[in-house]
Amino acid sequence: GIMLANVQTHRSYHFSVRNIAICAMLSAVASVLMFISFSVPLMPSFIKLDLSELPALLAAFTLGPVEGIVVCLVKNLVNLFFTTTAGVGELCNFLMGAVFTGVAGLIYQRRKTRRSAVVASLVGAAAMAVASVPLNFFFSYPVYAAAFGGMDAIIAAYQELNPGMNSLLGCLIAFNLPFTLVKGLVDAALCFLIYKPLSPVLHGRVGKPA
């Protein structure tokens, strides 16, 4: 009985250490990806696309929703050292990423099939897109407005793309919501492409017989 308990304790410790190591690895990759951002067509130039939620989604599918959220947290803590928004941008990025990976991870955890992973990704991306509107409206954009010359200047950047835009809320719904949805879907598509090749590493099966 004592020997069995020791084996079980050793196994749980082993898996705990492995999970921490995988989270650390994916957090490091996410932190680097957060630095690599670029402008996209049909969006104001101050809005950038990055793929830093991809490692967090991998963590959520491999380990669970909590680990996915942890990766989102760590990458934003790292980027706090380079913030230009007094941490507000990082806070909103973390909250949106946490919604995405948390929702996707919870759904996938209930039933681990490929179909479930697709549904989880779609629902998670949609939830992140919806969450982006209040988070940007109440937190991010007041800070951006102070940095970029006032809210009128922010709205003017959207009006260059669509002259009919005359309110921040309208801009966020018409531009940022679909942009965030597409961002989530791109992360999900890349996750499906690389998950299988990375699966032996993520699940600790490297070097083990098939």
Salt bridges, closest charged atoms under 4 A:
ASP50 OD1 - LYS183 NZ 3.99
GLU53 OE2 - LYS75 NZ 3.18
GLU53 OE1 - LYS183 NZ 3.20
